[in-house]
Amino acid sequence: MPKTFERTRKAIAKKKGAVDSLHQFSRDSKRLHRAQVRDEKLEKIAASRRKTDKPHLERAAFFQEALKQNGGKPLQIDVIQELIKSFVHQYDEELDEVKKTRRAGRPASAKEDLLKVKIDKLQKEYQNGFLIPVLDTEENTALLNRWEGSWSYLTTLTWVRISSAGTVQPSSFPPRGEH
């Protein structure tokens, strides 16, 4: 969490005494205002970054859970393909449920549209190459099992793109652009 405002307030209080005694257009009040705006800007940037990082964290958590269910052992390519398919189709039931609750003749809800977009995006990525950590080597599975949920740790893993045709291509993390 940004601390610029608190540091600035403390510095002004040390110099002048109580911060309440500042008038509206003083240098110190402008300093406080700039610090507050900077903190808000940094918080906004951090929130947007968390939002963009969330799908990759969820993906890594999904495959980590699959490894734990397998006893932490490396997986075969056919098992990995099935896991990818289940990940791609994880929103199908929710989409069907939303469709059933919609009355006949009504347009699709925003939630339904978002689910369709998510599913289409995942299916397209699977066609071109689905980004996952390497799950068929001992050392990478051990690293993924030790992962505690942080973004920075994911860069230590080896990543690949597996297409629906079965081709495996080495990849880098974090991904640059859409594939």
Secondary structure, 3 states (H helix, E strand, C coil): CCCHHHHHHHHHHHHHCCHHHCCCCCHHHHHHHHHHHHHHHHHHHHHHHHHHHHHHHHHHHHHHHHHHHCCCCCCCHHHHHHHHHHHHCCCHHHHHHHHHHCCCCCCCCHHHHHHHHHHHHHHHHHHHCEEEECCCCHHHHHHHHHCCCCCHHHHHCCEEEECCCCCEEEECCCCCCCC
